[in-house]
Amino acid sequence: MFTSAVRRFATSPSSLSSAGKRGISVQSLLHGSPEAKKEGDLESAQHSKLVGRGKYVHGFEIHRVKPDQVEEYKEAAKRFYTGIKDDADLKVKLTGSWETIVGQQDTFLHILEYENYAGYDKTTKLIRKSKEYSDAHKALLPFINSRSSQLNQEFAFFPTAPPHTEGGLFELRSYQLKPGTLLEWETTWRRGIEARRQFVAPVGAWFSQVGRLHQTHHLWQYPDLQARKELRQKAWQIDGWAETVSKTSKMADSMDSFILSPLDFSPLK
């Protein structure tokens, strides 16, 4: 999304290594739920089954827009995304649409919610076959420099918030994890979030399944940047949060933070 982040969202053939290949005992690696300990399988598909909610697939669509055509892009995006959102036959929900205001400029994020992978297949086929939606999508392209997509699943412990209007801004935090650490990362973060959510809770939390692998994302909402600073400082005073940050940071190769402003047609704003 955002100079380096856009590149990382590109499809990668990387995959998780099994415990056996790493020559490490399963017990030393499994730090997830009791179900995870029983399974003893660290392959990526099993990780997804253990930590994911499994009900929906969320598509992240990232567009890098030509700086002098941002307003034209917004109008074209509104036509396309509200059109598919309002079509009951497509069975897809628009979680939200945002513009980056701190981070890579002239970059837009759209998150779509599909009814699992079968729903994704059905929805995208219907959109491609529709002249109305094909024309609306083509109208977007002249304003875009580059685009990428990623399919994500929600973490089981935190489903995405329903549409609401609270105002303010959003922060998307993205983490590139070391392969094989998803279970441990999920457990550590799930425990630590109880300290953080005393002041603010994420409106969404996902991990990647198609596209750039081994990534997790959290979406937060704040009244403004000053409130963000104050709420984050309060979290550091609660037992458990500092430990969570210390442990999870060691599992990540890189981290990104982007401040986003919702577009006027975004259900989450």
Secondary structure, 3 states (H helix, E strand, C coil): CCHHHHHHCCCCCCCCCCHHHHCCCHHHHCCCCHHHHHHCCCCHHHHHHHHECCCCEEEEEEEEECHHHHHHHHHHHHHHHHHHHCCHHHCEEEEEEEEEEECCCCEEEEEEEECHHHHHHHHHHHHHHCHHHHHHHHCCHHHEEEEEEEEEEEECCCCCCCCECCCCEEEEEEEEECCCCHHHHHHHHHHHHHHHCCCCCCCEEEEEEECCCCEEEEEEEECCHHHHHHHHHHHCCCCCHHHHHHHHHHCEEEEEEEEEEECCCCCEC
